[in-house]
Amino acid sequence: MGYDLYPGFWYTLDAEMICGDLAGFAAMFGYVSGDPEYSPGCDGEPDGDVDGVDLAGYADGS
């Protein structure tokens, strides 16, 4: 799995990619693991997809 410098993403010192803003999250919404665009940093559960449950967690900061 490669990590590119997609706009809206932050990289931590642990090389963990997290969603930096809502636009970045929205760009990943609906992707599942296996999709080249899938970002595990936006999968807050993590259950292999970026969906409404992840959005709810992102919205409340968890």
PQR file of N, CA, C, O and H, with PARSE charges and radii, in Angstrom:
ATOM      1  N   MET A   1       0.860  -1.168   0.000 -0.4000 1.5000
ATOM      2  CA  MET A   1       0.000   0.000   0.000 -0.0000 2.0000
ATOM      3  C   MET A   1       0.903   1.225   0.000  0.5500 1.7000
ATOM      4  O   MET A   1       1.728   1.389   0.898 -0.5500 1.4000
ATOM      5  N   GLY A   2       0.755   2.065  -0.976 -0.4000 1.5000
ATOM      6  CA  GLY A   2       1.562   3.272  -1.060 -0.0000 2.0000
ATOM      7  C   GLY A   2       0.838   4.476  -0.501  0.5500 1.7000
ATOM      8  O   GLY A   2      -0.391   4.539  -0.515 -0.5500 1.4000
ATOM      9  H   GLY A   2       0.084   1.932  -1.705  0.4000 1.0000
ATOM     10  N   TYR A   3       1.587   5.405  -0.022 -0.4000 1.5000
ATOM     11  CA  TYR A   3       1.013   6.642   0.490 -0.0000 2.0000
ATOM     12  C   TYR A   3       1.530   7.797  -0.345  0.5500 1.7000
ATOM     13  O   TYR A   3       2.730   8.072  -0.366 -0.5500 1.4000
ATOM     14  H   TYR A   3       2.585   5.354  -0.011  0.4000 1.0000
ATOM     15  N   ASP A   4       0.636   8.461  -1.021 -0.4000 1.5000
ATOM     16  CA  ASP A   4       0.979   9.642  -1.785 -0.0000 2.0000
ATOM     17  C   ASP A   4       0.596  10.872  -0.976  0.5500 1.7000
ATOM     18  O   ASP A   4      -0.119  10.772   0.021 -0.5500 1.4000
ATOM     19  H   ASP A   4      -0.338   8.237  -1.004  0.4000 1.0000
ATOM     20  N   LEU A   5       1.065  12.007  -1.403 -0.4000 1.5000
ATOM     21  CA  LEU A   5       0.745  13.250  -0.707 -0.0000 2.0000
ATOM     22  C   LEU A   5      -0.567  13.812  -1.231  0.5500 1.7000
ATOM     23  O   LEU A   5      -0.588  14.821  -1.935 -0.5500 1.4000
ATOM     24  H   LEU A   5       1.645  12.088  -2.214  0.4000 1.0000
ATOM     25  N   TYR A   6      -1.664  13.145  -0.877 -0.4000 1.5000
ATOM     26  CA  TYR A   6      -2.978  13.628  -1.266 -0.0000 2.0000
ATOM     27  C   TYR A   6      -3.281  14.910  -0.519  0.5500 1.7000
ATOM     28  O   TYR A   6      -2.962  15.012   0.666 -0.5500 1.4000
ATOM     29  H   TYR A   6      -1.647  12.326  -0.304  0.4000 1.0000
ATOM     30  N   PRO A   7      -3.888  15.896  -1.170 -0.5600 1.5000
ATOM     31  CA  PRO A   7      -4.295  17.107  -0.446  0.2800 2.0000
ATOM     32  C   PRO A   7      -5.293  16.759   0.655  0.5500 1.7000
ATOM     33  O   PRO A   7      -6.166  15.912   0.464 -0.5500 1.4000
ATOM     34  N   GLY A   8      -5.163  17.399   1.780 -0.4000 1.5000
ATOM     35  CA  GLY A   8      -6.101  17.182   2.877 -0.0000 2.0000
ATOM     36  C   GLY A   8      -5.676  16.111   3.851  0.5500 1.7000
ATOM     37  O   GLY A   8      -6.422  15.809   4.782 -0.5500 1.4000
ATOM     38  H   GLY A   8      -4.453  18.086   1.935  0.4000 1.0000
ATOM     39  N   PHE A   9      -4.495  15.519   3.673 -0.4000 1.5000
ATOM     40  CA  PHE A   9      -4.029  14.497   4.596 -0.0000 2.0000
ATOM     41  C   PHE A   9      -2.816  14.987   5.352  0.5500 1.7000
ATOM     42  O   PHE A   9      -2.023  15.774   4.834 -0.5500 1.4000
ATOM     43  H   PHE A   9      -3.889  15.765   2.917  0.4000 1.0000
ATOM     44  N   TRP A  10      -2.677  14.528   6.561 -0.4000 1.5000
ATOM     45  CA  TRP A  10      -1.522  14.829   7.389 -0.0000 2.0000
ATOM     46  C   TRP A  10      -0.770  13.533   7.623  0.5500 1.7000
ATOM     47  O   TRP A  10      -1.367  12.458   7.655 -0.5500 1.4000
ATOM     48  H   TRP A  10      -3.321  13.889   6.982  0.4000 1.0000
ATOM     49  N   TYR A  11       0.518  13.635   7.782 -0.4000 1.5000
ATOM     50  CA  TYR A  11       1.339  12.489   8.120 -0.0000 2.0000
ATOM     51  C   TYR A  11       1.956  12.735   9.487  0.5500 1.7000
ATOM     52  O   TYR A  11       2.530  13.796   9.734 -0.5500 1.4000
ATOM     53  H   TYR A  11       1.003  14.509   7.756  0.4000 1.0000
ATOM     54  N   THR A  12       1.836  11.752  10.378 -0.4000 1.5000
ATOM     55  CA  THR A  12       2.400  11.906  11.714 -0.0000 2.0000
ATOM     56  C   THR A  12       3.845  11.429  11.707  0.5500 1.7000
ATOM     57  O   THR A  12       4.304  10.864  10.715 -0.5500 1.4000
ATOM     58  H   THR A  12       1.370  10.891  10.178  0.4000 1.0000
ATOM     59  N   LEU A  13       4.568  11.649  12.803 -0.4000 1.5000
ATOM     60  CA  LEU A  13       5.943  11.173  12.914 -0.0000 2.0000
ATOM     61  C   LEU A  13       6.013   9.654  12.935  0.5500 1.7000
ATOM     62  O   LEU A  13       7.073   9.082  12.679 -0.5500 1.4000
ATOM     63  H   LEU A  13       4.194  12.108  13.609  0.4000 1.0000
ATOM     64  N   ASP A  14       4.902   8.993  13.236 -0.4000 1.5000
ATOM     65  CA  ASP A  14       4.851   7.533  13.222 -0.0000 2.0000
ATOM     66  C   ASP A  14       4.534   7.005  11.830  0.5500 1.7000
ATOM     67  O   ASP A  14       4.285   5.810  11.670 -0.5500 1.4000
ATOM     68  H   ASP A  14       4.042   9.458  13.444  0.4000 1.0000
ATOM     69  N   ALA A  15       4.538   7.872  10.823 -0.4000 1.5000
ATOM     70  CA  ALA A  15       4.217   7.518   9.429 -0.0000 2.0000
ATOM     71  C   ALA A  15       2.779   7.030   9.295  0.5500 1.7000
ATOM     72  O   ALA A  15       2.466   6.242   8.402 -0.5500 1.4000
ATOM     73  H   ALA A  15       4.740   8.842  10.953  0.4000 1.0000
ATOM     74  N   GLU A  16       1.922   7.491  10.167 -0.4000 1.5000
ATOM     75  CA  GLU A  16       0.514   7.142  10.120 -0.0000 2.0000
ATOM     76  C   GLU A  16      -0.224   8.257   9.401  0.5500 1.7000
ATOM     77  O   GLU A  16      -0.068   9.431   9.736 -0.5500 1.4000
ATOM     78  H   GLU A  16       2.176   8.130  10.893  0.4000 1.0000
ATOM     79  N   MET A  17      -1.023   7.892   8.420 -0.4000 1.5000
ATOM     80  CA  MET A  17      -1.759   8.908   7.683 -0.0000 2.0000
ATOM     81  C   MET A  17      -3.124   9.107   8.336  0.5500 1.7000
ATOM     82  O   MET A  17      -3.835   8.140   8.610 -0.5500 1.4000
ATOM     83  H   MET A  17      -1.150   6.938   8.148  0.4000 1.0000
ATOM     84  N   ILE A  18      -3.479  10.349   8.580 -0.4000 1.5000
ATOM     85  CA  ILE A  18      -4.780  10.670   9.149 -0.0000 2.0000
ATOM     86  C   ILE A  18      -5.459  11.692   8.252  0.5500 1.7000
ATOM     87  O   ILE A  18      -4.799  12.429   7.520 -0.5500 1.4000
ATOM     88  H   ILE A  18      -2.901  11.134   8.357  0.4000 1.0000
ATOM     89  N   CYS A  19      -6.761  11.729   8.317 -0.4000 1.5000
ATOM     90  CA  CYS A  19      -7.496  12.725   7.536 -0.0000 2.0000
ATOM     91  C   CYS A  19      -7.294  14.091   8.172  0.5500 1.7000
ATOM     92  O   CYS A  19      -7.526  14.270   9.368 -0.5500 1.4000
ATOM     93  H   CYS A  19      -7.297  11.130   8.912  0.4000 1.0000
ATOM     94  N   GLY A  20      -6.869  15.036   7.381 -0.4000 1.5000
ATOM     95  CA  GLY A  20      -6.572  16.359   7.911 -0.0000 2.0000
ATOM     96  C   GLY A  20      -7.757  17.295   7.936  0.5500 1.7000
ATOM     97  O   GLY A  20      -7.826  18.193   8.776 -0.5500 1.4000
ATOM     98  H   GLY A  20      -6.680  14.891   6.410  0.4000 1.0000
ATOM     99  N   ASP A  21      -8.689  17.096   7.027 -0.4000 1.5000
ATOM    100  CA  ASP A  21      -9.853  17.976   6.985 -0.0000 2.0000
ATOM    101  C   ASP A  21     -11.020  17.251   6.342  0.5500 1.7000
ATOM    102  O   ASP A  21     -10.872  16.142   5.829 -0.5500 1.4000
ATOM    103  H   ASP A  21      -8.634  16.367   6.345  0.4000 1.0000
ATOM    104  N   LEU A  22     -12.169  17.882   6.374 -0.4000 1.5000
ATOM    105  CA  LEU A  22     -13.384  17.256   5.854 -0.0000 2.0000
ATOM    106  C   LEU A  22     -13.299  16.997   4.360  0.5500 1.7000
ATOM    107  O   LEU A  22     -13.843  16.001   3.884 -0.5500 1.4000
ATOM    108  H   LEU A  22     -12.290  18.783   6.790  0.4000 1.0000
ATOM    109  N   ALA A  23     -12.640  17.854   3.615 -0.4000 1.5000
ATOM    110  CA  ALA A  23     -12.493  17.637   2.172 -0.0000 2.0000
ATOM    111  C   ALA A  23     -11.688  16.367   1.902  0.5500 1.7000
ATOM    112  O   ALA A  23     -12.021  15.604   0.995 -0.5500 1.4000
ATOM    113  H   ALA A  23     -12.198  18.663   4.002  0.4000 1.0000
ATOM    114  N   GLY A  24     -10.641  16.138   2.677 -0.4000 1.5000
ATOM    115  CA  GLY A  24      -9.855  14.914   2.533 -0.0000 2.0000
ATOM    116  C   GLY A  24     -10.672  13.683   2.872  0.5500 1.7000
ATOM    117  O   GLY A  24     -10.594  12.664   2.186 -0.5500 1.4000
ATOM    118  H   GLY A  24     -10.370  16.758   3.414  0.4000 1.0000
ATOM    119  N   PHE A  25     -11.461  13.784   3.943 -0.4000 1.5000
ATOM    120  CA  PHE A  25     -12.325  12.667   4.318 -0.0000 2.0000
ATOM    121  C   PHE A  25     -13.353  12.407   3.219  0.5500 1.7000
ATOM    122  O   PHE A  25     -13.584  11.258   2.841 -0.5500 1.4000
ATOM    123  H   PHE A  25     -11.524  14.611   4.501  0.4000 1.0000
ATOM    124  N   ALA A  26     -13.962  13.456   2.715 -0.4000 1.5000
ATOM    125  CA  ALA A  26     -14.987  13.299   1.678 -0.0000 2.0000
ATOM    126  C   ALA A  26     -14.417  12.633   0.432  0.5500 1.7000
ATOM    127  O   ALA A  26     -15.115  11.867  -0.233 -0.5500 1.4000
ATOM    128  H   ALA A  26     -13.775  14.389   3.022  0.4000 1.0000
ATOM    129  N   ALA A  27     -13.155  12.917   0.107 -0.4000 1.5000
ATOM    130  CA  ALA A  27     -12.530  12.297  -1.059 -0.0000 2.0000
ATOM    131  C   ALA A  27     -12.365  10.795  -0.873  0.5500 1.7000
ATOM    132  O   ALA A  27     -12.326  10.062  -1.861 -0.5500 1.4000
ATOM    133  H   ALA A  27     -12.588  13.539   0.648  0.4000 1.0000
ATOM    134  N   MET A  28     -12.269  10.317   0.367 -0.4000 1.5000
ATOM    135  CA  MET A  28     -12.091   8.897   0.650 -0.0000 2.0000
ATOM    136  C   MET A  28     -13.400   8.169   0.926  0.5500 1.7000
ATOM    137  O   MET A  28     -13.429   6.939   0.967 -0.5500 1.4000
ATOM    138  H   MET A  28     -12.301  10.913   1.169  0.4000 1.0000
ATOM    139  N   PHE A  29     -14.486   8.920   1.114 -0.4000 1.5000
ATOM    140  CA  PHE A  29     -15.760   8.317   1.507 -0.0000 2.0000
ATOM    141  C   PHE A  29     -16.222   7.311   0.453  0.5500 1.7000
ATOM    142  O   PHE A  29     -16.258   7.623  -0.737 -0.5500 1.4000
ATOM    143  H   PHE A  29     -14.463   9.919   1.081  0.4000 1.0000
ATOM    144  N   GLY A  30     -16.571   6.113   0.894 -0.4000 1.5000
ATOM    145  CA  GLY A  30     -17.092   5.071   0.014 -0.0000 2.0000
ATOM    146  C   GLY A  30     -16.048   4.075  -0.467  0.5500 1.7000
ATOM    147  O   GLY A  30     -16.403   3.039  -1.027 -0.5500 1.4000
ATOM    148  H   GLY A  30     -16.542   5.859   1.861  0.4000 1.0000
ATOM    149  N   TYR A  31     -14.770   4.365  -0.261 -0.4000 1.5000
ATOM    150  CA  TYR A  31     -13.734   3.420  -0.691 -0.0000 2.0000
ATOM    151  C   TYR A  31     -13.581   2.310   0.335  0.5500 1.7000
ATOM    152  O   TYR A  31     -13.808   2.514   1.527 -0.5500 1.4000
ATOM    153  H   TYR A  31     -14.481   5.207   0.194  0.4000 1.0000
ATOM    154  N   VAL A  32     -13.196   1.140  -0.139 -0.4000 1.5000
ATOM    155  CA  VAL A  32     -12.960  -0.012   0.723 -0.0000 2.0000
ATOM    156  C   VAL A  32     -11.521  -0.469   0.544  0.5500 1.7000
ATOM    157  O   VAL A  32     -10.871  -0.149  -0.452 -0.5500 1.4000
ATOM    158  H   VAL A  32     -13.012   0.974  -1.108  0.4000 1.0000
ATOM    159  N   SER A  33     -11.029  -1.229   1.533 -0.4000 1.5000
ATOM    160  CA  SER A  33      -9.668  -1.732   1.426 -0.0000 2.0000
ATOM    161  C   SER A  33      -9.582  -2.582   0.164  0.5500 1.7000
ATOM    162  O   SER A  33     -10.491  -3.355  -0.139 -0.5500 1.4000
ATOM    163  H   SER A  33     -11.556  -1.489   2.342  0.4000 1.0000
ATOM    164  N   GLY A  34      -8.517  -2.436  -0.544 -0.4000 1.5000
ATOM    165  CA  GLY A  34      -8.367  -3.070  -1.845 -0.0000 2.0000
ATOM    166  C   GLY A  34      -8.485  -2.065  -2.978  0.5500 1.7000
ATOM    167  O   GLY A  34      -7.893  -2.252  -4.041 -0.5500 1.4000
ATOM    168  H   GLY A  34      -7.779  -1.808  -0.298  0.4000 1.0000
ATOM    169  N   ASP A  35      -9.260  -0.984  -2.753 -0.4000 1.5000
ATOM    170  CA  ASP A  35      -9.302   0.106  -3.729 -0.0000 2.0000
ATOM    171  C   ASP A  35      -7.984   0.861  -3.652  0.5500 1.7000
ATOM    172  O   ASP A  35      -7.490   1.115  -2.554 -0.5500 1.4000
ATOM    173  H   ASP A  35      -9.741  -0.833  -1.889  0.4000 1.0000
ATOM    174  N   PRO A  36      -7.404   1.225  -4.787 -0.5600 1.5000
ATOM    175  CA  PRO A  36      -6.135   1.958  -4.729  0.2800 2.0000
ATOM    176  C   PRO A  36      -6.248   3.299  -4.006  0.5500 1.7000
ATOM    177  O   PRO A  36      -5.255   3.799  -3.476 -0.5500 1.4000
ATOM    178  N   GLU A  37      -7.439   3.884  -3.979 -0.4000 1.5000
ATOM    179  CA  GLU A  37      -7.634   5.184  -3.335 -0.0000 2.0000
ATOM    180  C   GLU A  37      -7.923   5.070  -1.843  0.5500 1.7000
ATOM    181  O   GLU A  37      -7.904   6.078  -1.136 -0.5500 1.4000
ATOM    182  H   GLU A  37      -8.245   3.478  -4.410  0.4000 1.0000
ATOM    183  N   TYR A  38      -8.189   3.861  -1.349 -0.4000 1.5000
ATOM    184  CA  TYR A  38      -8.556   3.648   0.056 -0.0000 2.0000
ATOM    185  C   TYR A  38      -7.469   4.169   0.991  0.5500 1.7000
ATOM    186  O   TYR A  38      -6.281   3.936   0.771 -0.5500 1.4000
ATOM    187  H   TYR A  38      -8.204   3.042  -1.923  0.4000 1.0000
ATOM    188  N   SER A  39      -7.888   4.870   2.026 -0.4000 1.5000
ATOM    189  CA  SER A  39      -6.963   5.410   3.019 -0.0000 2.0000
ATOM    190  C   SER A  39      -7.303   4.836   4.391  0.5500 1.7000
ATOM    191  O   SER A  39      -8.361   5.146   4.939 -0.5500 1.4000
ATOM    192  H   SER A  39      -8.854   5.059   2.205  0.4000 1.0000
ATOM    193  N   PRO A  40      -6.432   4.012   4.950 -0.5600 1.5000
ATOM    194  CA  PRO A  40      -6.704   3.497   6.292  0.2800 2.0000
ATOM    195  C   PRO A  40      -6.740   4.603   7.344  0.5500 1.7000
ATOM    196  O   PRO A  40      -7.315   4.416   8.416 -0.5500 1.4000
ATOM    197  N   GLY A  41      -6.139   5.739   7.052 -0.4000 1.5000
ATOM    198  CA  GLY A  41      -6.167   6.856   7.988 -0.0000 2.0000
ATOM    199  C   GLY A  41      -7.544   7.479   8.144  0.5500 1.7000
ATOM    200  O   GLY A  41      -7.816   8.143   9.145 -0.5500 1.4000
ATOM    201  H   GLY A  41      -5.672   5.891   6.181  0.4000 1.0000
ATOM    202  N   CYS A  42      -8.412   7.270   7.164 -0.4000 1.5000
ATOM    203  CA  CYS A  42      -9.777   7.800   7.245 -0.0000 2.0000
ATOM    204  C   CYS A  42     -10.763   6.751   7.739  0.5500 1.7000
ATOM    205  O   CYS A  42     -11.933   7.060   7.967 -0.5500 1.4000
ATOM    206  H   CYS A  42      -8.191   6.731   6.351  0.4000 1.0000
ATOM    207  N   ASP A  43     -10.311   5.530   7.903 -0.4000 1.5000
ATOM    208  CA  ASP A  43     -11.163   4.439   8.373 -0.0000 2.0000
ATOM    209  C   ASP A  43     -11.038   4.366   9.879  0.5500 1.7000
ATOM    210  O   ASP A  43     -10.211   3.625  10.410 -0.5500 1.4000
ATOM    211  H   ASP A  43      -9.361   5.278   7.717  0.4000 1.0000
ATOM    212  N   GLY A  44     -11.855   5.132  10.557 -0.4000 1.5000
ATOM    213  CA  GLY A  44     -11.727   5.287  12.002 -0.0000 2.0000
ATOM    214  C   GLY A  44     -12.041   4.053  12.818  0.5500 1.7000
ATOM    215  O   GLY A  44     -11.596   3.960  13.962 -0.5500 1.4000
ATOM    216  H   GLY A  44     -12.527   5.734  10.126  0.4000 1.0000
ATOM    217  N   GLU A  45     -12.796   3.093  12.277 -0.4000 1.5000
ATOM    218  CA  GLU A  45     -13.186   1.934  13.087 -0.0000 2.0000
ATOM    219  C   GLU A  45     -12.058   0.954  13.389  0.5500 1.7000
ATOM    220  O   GLU A  45     -12.056   0.570  14.558 -0.5500 1.4000
ATOM    221  H   GLU A  45     -13.157   3.169  11.348  0.4000 1.0000
ATOM    222  N   PRO A  46     -11.187   0.505  12.679 -0.5600 1.5000
ATOM    223  CA  PRO A  46     -11.054   0.284  11.230  0.2800 2.0000
ATOM    224  C   PRO A  46     -11.688  -1.050  10.824  0.5500 1.7000
ATOM    225  O   PRO A  46     -11.390  -2.098  11.396 -0.5500 1.4000
ATOM    226  N   ASP A  47     -12.554  -0.982   9.838 -0.4000 1.5000
ATOM    227  CA  ASP A  47     -13.244  -2.193   9.390 -0.0000 2.0000
ATOM    228  C   ASP A  47     -13.106  -2.434   7.895  0.5500 1.7000
ATOM    229  O   ASP A  47     -13.785  -3.293   7.333 -0.5500 1.4000
ATOM    230  H   ASP A  47     -12.796  -0.130   9.373  0.4000 1.0000
ATOM    231  N   GLY A  48     -12.231  -1.678   7.255 -0.4000 1.5000
ATOM    232  CA  GLY A  48     -11.969  -1.925   5.844 -0.0000 2.0000
ATOM    233  C   GLY A  48     -12.774  -1.085   4.890  0.5500 1.7000
ATOM    234  O   GLY A  48     -12.720  -1.304   3.680 -0.5500 1.4000
ATOM    235  H   GLY A  48     -11.679  -0.980   7.711  0.4000 1.0000
ATOM    236  N   ASP A  49     -13.528  -0.117   5.407 -0.4000 1.5000
ATOM    237  CA  ASP A  49     -14.244   0.803   4.524 -0.0000 2.0000
ATOM    238  C   ASP A  49     -14.360   2.167   5.185  0.5500 1.7000
ATOM    239  O   ASP A  49     -14.275   2.297   6.406 -0.5500 1.4000
ATOM    240  H   ASP A  49     -13.572   0.061   6.390  0.4000 1.0000
ATOM    241  N   VAL A  50     -14.556   3.172   4.354 -0.4000 1.5000
ATOM    242  CA  VAL A  50     -14.769   4.536   4.855 -0.0000 2.0000
ATOM    243  C   VAL A  50     -16.243   4.834   4.622  0.5500 1.7000
ATOM    244  O   VAL A  50     -16.677   5.043   3.489 -0.5500 1.4000
ATOM    245  H   VAL A  50     -14.626   3.066   3.362  0.4000 1.0000
ATOM    246  N   ASP A  51     -17.009   4.852   5.719 -0.4000 1.5000
ATOM    247  CA  ASP A  51     -18.463   4.934   5.603 -0.0000 2.0000
ATOM    248  C   ASP A  51     -19.046   5.918   6.618  0.5500 1.7000
ATOM    249  O   ASP A  51     -18.323   6.716   7.216 -0.5500 1.4000
ATOM    250  H   ASP A  51     -16.656   4.682   6.639  0.4000 1.0000
ATOM    251  N   GLY A  52     -20.349   5.848   6.799 -0.4000 1.5000
ATOM    252  CA  GLY A  52     -21.052   6.759   7.696 -0.0000 2.0000
ATOM    253  C   GLY A  52     -20.624   6.654   9.141  0.5500 1.7000
ATOM    254  O   GLY A  52     -20.629   7.657   9.855 -0.5500 1.4000
ATOM    255  H   GLY A  52     -20.936   5.200   6.314  0.4000 1.0000
ATOM    256  N   VAL A  53     -20.252   5.464   9.594 -0.4000 1.5000
ATOM    257  CA  VAL A  53     -19.787   5.309  10.968 -0.0000 2.0000
ATOM    258  C   VAL A  53     -18.471   6.052  11.156  0.5500 1.7000
ATOM    259  O   VAL A  53     -18.245   6.680  12.191 -0.5500 1.4000
ATOM    260  H   VAL A  53     -20.248   4.650   9.013  0.4000 1.0000
ATOM    261  N   ASP A  54     -17.604   5.976  10.150 -0.4000 1.5000
ATOM    262  CA  ASP A  54     -16.346   6.725  10.208 -0.0000 2.0000
ATOM    263  C   ASP A  54     -16.604   8.230  10.171  0.5500 1.7000
ATOM    264  O   ASP A  54     -15.930   8.997  10.858 -0.5500 1.4000
ATOM    265  H   ASP A  54     -17.788   5.465   9.310  0.4000 1.0000
ATOM    266  N   LEU A  55     -17.581   8.647   9.370 -0.4000 1.5000
ATOM    267  CA  LEU A  55     -17.940  10.061   9.309 -0.0000 2.0000
ATOM    268  C   LEU A  55     -18.425  10.556  10.669  0.5500 1.7000
ATOM    269  O   LEU A  55     -18.038  11.638  11.111 -0.5500 1.4000
ATOM    270  H   LEU A  55     -18.129   8.023   8.812  0.4000 1.0000
ATOM    271  N   ALA A  56     -19.267   9.772  11.331 -0.4000 1.5000
ATOM    272  CA  ALA A  56     -19.776  10.160  12.653 -0.0000 2.0000
ATOM    273  C   ALA A  56     -18.610  10.314  13.635  0.5500 1.7000
ATOM    274  O   ALA A  56     -18.578  11.266  14.414 -0.5500 1.4000
ATOM    275  H   ALA A  56     -19.582   8.893  10.972  0.4000 1.0000
ATOM    276  N   GLY A  57     -17.658   9.382  13.598 -0.4000 1.5000
ATOM    277  CA  GLY A  57     -16.486   9.475  14.474 -0.0000 2.0000
ATOM    278  C   GLY A  57     -15.629  10.671  14.127  0.5500 1.7000
ATOM    279  O   GLY A  57     -15.109  11.343  15.018 -0.5500 1.4000
ATOM    280  H   GLY A  57     -17.684   8.608  12.965  0.4000 1.0000
ATOM    281  N   TYR A  58     -15.474  10.945  12.843 -0.4000 1.5000
ATOM    282  CA  TYR A  58     -14.680  12.102  12.413 -0.0000 2.0000
ATOM    283  C   TYR A  58     -15.357  13.392  12.863  0.5500 1.7000
ATOM    284  O   TYR A  58     -14.687  14.321  13.313 -0.5500 1.4000
ATOM    285  H   TYR A  58     -15.895  10.398  12.119  0.4000 1.0000
ATOM    286  N   ALA A  59     -16.671  13.451  12.744 -0.4000 1.5000
ATOM    287  CA  ALA A  59     -17.413  14.670  13.102 -0.0000 2.0000
ATOM    288  C   ALA A  59     -17.327  14.977  14.596  0.5500 1.7000
ATOM    289  O   ALA A  59     -17.271  16.144  14.986 -0.5500 1.4000
ATOM    290  H   ALA A  59     -17.215  12.696  12.378  0.4000 1.0000
ATOM    291  N   ASP A  60     -17.317  13.935  15.437 -0.4000 1.5000
ATOM    292  CA  ASP A  60     -17.243  14.204  16.879 -0.0000 2.0000
ATOM    293  C   ASP A  60     -15.818  14.144  17.418  0.5500 1.7000
ATOM    294  O   ASP A  60     -15.596  14.245  18.624 -0.5500 1.4000
ATOM    295  H   ASP A  60     -17.363  12.987  15.120  0.4000 1.0000
ATOM    296  N   GLY A  61     -14.841  13.975  16.501 -0.4000 1.5000
ATOM    297  CA  GLY A  61     -13.437  14.046  16.897 -0.0000 2.0000
ATOM    298  C   GLY A  61     -12.868  12.773  17.470  0.5500 1.7000
ATOM    299  O   GLY A  61     -11.776  12.796  18.037 -0.5500 1.4000
ATOM    300  H   GLY A  61     -15.022  13.893  15.521  0.4000 1.0000
ATOM    301  N   SER A  62     -13.569  11.659  17.342 -0.4000 1.5000
ATOM    302  CA  SER A  62     -13.021  10.405  17.900 -0.0000 2.0000
ATOM    303  C   SER A  62     -12.368   9.559  16.836  0.5500 1.7000
ATOM    304  O   SER A  62     -11.859   8.478  17.133 -0.5500 1.4000
ATOM    305  H   SER A  62     -14.456  11.641  16.881  0.4000 1.0000
TER
END
